[in-house]
Amino acid sequence: MNSKLSQTPQKNIIAFGKKILFIALLTFTISSTTNAQRYCVIDSKYILENLPEYKQAQSKLDEISSQWQKEIDAKLQDVDRMYKAYQSEQVMLSDDMKKKREDEIIKKEKEAKDLQKKKFGFEGELFKKRQELVKPVQDKVYNAVQKMAASKAYDVIFDKSADLSIFYADNKIDKSDEVLKELGISSPTKK
């Protein structure tokens, strides 16, 4: 009989421990489901590439960039011609003439480099033109994403084309086509 008495408290303690563990797991499950965040993934590059406004802006930027690059290349070719002429005539020039020609070449090269910096440098004219042409399209996409997030109750939206590294994302959570739909673009063939 002593063996039965000693087993009963142990069984009670184990049963009590199981109840506590069950209650703790139930509480954890309920709290984690009520605090669960809804998220999805989009591909902003894919979205932008399917917007006609973005394609037009990109085309305009390419055209402007090409035009400016031709202008810079022409100036650099002039510098190259001046330098070759200087090299071939150098032996016949006086020291004063050499100095004058070298200064002209350096001045022309500086002008070309300054123009290049003005057009293509950090916050140069191309940067400003990109802001002018592309930023409104990016803002439009951002607003569509924000609207979709609010209507679908997403807490977090990741962009898989950005620097954020996403190792794997199931296509079911990719909502890029929904953003295009929000922008009034019918989805092209699925990516």
Residue pairs with C-beta under 8 A, 6 or more apart in sequence:
37 155
37 156
38 152
38 153
38 154
38 155
38 156
39 154
39 155
39 156
39 157
39 158
39 173
40 152
40 154
40 157
40 158
40 173
40 174
40 175
41 157
41 158
41 159
41 160
41 166
41 169
41 173
41 174
41 175
42 145
42 157
42 158
42 159
42 160
42 174
42 175
42 176
42 179
43 159
43 160
43 161
43 174
43 176
43 191
44 141
44 159
44 161
44 162
45 161
46 161
46 176
46 191
47 141
47 176
47 179
47 180
47 183
48 54
48 137
48 138
48 141
49 55
50 180
50 185
50 187
50 188
51 137
51 140
51 141
51 180
51 183
51 185
53 136
53 137
53 140
54 134
54 137
57 133
57 134
57 137
58 134
60 133
61 126
61 129
61 130
61 133
61 134
64 126
64 129
65 120
65 126
68 119
68 120
68 125
68 126
71 115
72 112
72 115
72 116
72 119
75 108
75 111
75 112
75 115
76 109
76 112
78 108
78 112
79 105
79 108
79 109
79 112
82 101
82 104
82 105
82 108
83 105
86 98
86 101
86 102
86 105
90 98
93 101
117 124
118 124
118 125
119 125
119 126
120 126
121 127
140 183
141 179
141 183
144 179
144 182
144 183
145 157
145 179
145 182
147 182
148 154
148 175
148 178
148 179
148 182
149 157
152 175
152 178
154 175
157 175
158 164
158 166
158 169
160 166
160 169
160 174
176 191
177 187
177 190
180 186
180 187
181 187
